[in-house]
């Protein structure tokens, strides 16, 4: 084993040991967990550089209906708009004209990706539509598609039901 591989192996073992410690200390069995204080995710808000292009991507390509388009109360001239992503959940956007907002970037405390559950048949249809639209996809475990929206935000379409991840119950 090369020195680099040995270091990677040692790191992997240490990371798994740390995860096990955290699980043992904090993860309660399902029948012992208290109910959440939250009712659900009301909306997640991202930033759009072009409202119409964002609507075409999310509504026309992905099939998430636009439900509202209003002025952003915090920044006059800015739009706040919402898409229905099912199960009473919304994906929202702001545009900030004139603020010269920089490109999407993954940072600590920032967004890594948004995973949206879709029925397996719709997942397969969306994979075809995204490919035909020239969207670069990464497929994982035959149920996840990763791709970026027009502004670079990373999305995942997952064919697993809500509360499951790759066949494991996570809720």
RAJOHU-V620083 format. One record per run of one state. SS is the DSSP state (H for helix, E for strand, L for the rest). FROM is the first residue (numbers start at 1). TO is the last residue. If there is no record, write none. Layout:
{{SS | FROM | TO} {SS | FROM | TO}}
This chain:
{{L | 1 | 2} {H | 3 | 26} {L | 27 | 29} {H | 30 | 32} {L | 33 | 42} {E | 43 | 48} {L | 49 | 50} {H | 51 | 61} {L | 62 | 65} {E | 66 | 71} {L | 72 | 78} {E | 79 | 84} {L | 85 | 89} {E | 90 | 95} {L | 96 | 113} {E | 114 | 117} {L | 118 | 119} {H | 120 | 132} {L | 133 | 137} {E | 138 | 140} {L | 141 | 143} {E | 144 | 148} {L | 149 | 153} {E | 154 | 158} {L | 159 | 163} {E | 164 | 165} {L | 166 | 167} {E | 168 | 169} {L | 170 | 171}}
